[in-house]
Amino acid sequence: MAERDLDRYLEGLGIDVDDEGTKDEPMLHDVSEDEVDVFEDAEILDMETALGTYGIGGVIPDDLDPRERTETFLVHVLLDLDATYTVDVIDRGDEILAEISGGDAGRLIGKGGRTLAALEFLSNAVVNKGDADPIRVVIDVGGYKRRRDERLRQTAMRAAARVRKSGEAVELEPMSAAERRIVHMAIAEEADVVTESTGEGRARRVVVSPAD
C-alpha cells in the first residue's frame, strides 16, 4: 500500500469517499438513529476480509483495550501511508480521541473532510468489532475538527441571534451529520431557541426556530 493514497485505500475497502451520491459523513455513535447516514457499501463490508486484503487483519489482538486498539490500527495504516505522520491517542472515558499530526494533513482530511470521515468510520468499525458496549472513536488531523467545530458554534450563535431579533426561523446551509450535531449541541444551551434537522441526504440541514 506504500504507493496508494488514502482515498484509494479506503475505496479498496468499499468506501467511496468521492461519490457525490454518498450521504452524510459516517460518524458512528455520533447522532440519533434517524439521522445516521453511512456509506451504503460500508454497511455490508466483511471487515475482517477487507482488512486482510491489505495485510491489516490480525494485527490488533483481541485482548487490547479500546485505546490500544485505536493506536495500533492507526499507526499501522499511517506508517503505510507516510512515516512522518504521528498519532496521539487519549482515552476520555466516553470516547477515544486520536490526534494526528505531521505529514500532509490535507491528504488525510480530503475534500470537505470526507476522507477523514471515512477513516474515522473505519476506525470505529475496527476498534468496536465484537464489543457489546461500543466506544466512539474521534479522529482529528492538525486541529481541523477543532477549527471546524468552533466555526460551526459561531454560525449557530449568529443564527440564534437572528431568530431572537426577527422572531422567524433561520435555515442553515446543508451540513453533514457530524456538523449538524455540533450546531444542535450549541443551540441546546440556549433556552429561547430550538433546532431541528430537515431535508434528505446531502441537502439535510439545521433549522433554528423560536422556542415558543
Secondary structure, 3 states (H helix, E strand, C coil): CCCCCHHHHHHHCCCCCCCCCCCCCCCCCCCCCCCCCCCHHHHCCCHHHHHHHCCCCCCCCCCCCHHHHHHHHHHHHHHHHCCCCEEEEEECCCEEEEEEECCCHHHHHCHHHHHHHHHHHHHHHHHCCCCCCCCEEEEEECCHHHHHHHHHHHHHHHHHHHHHHHCCCEECCCCCHHHHHHHHHHHHCCCCEEEEEECCHHHCEEEEEECC
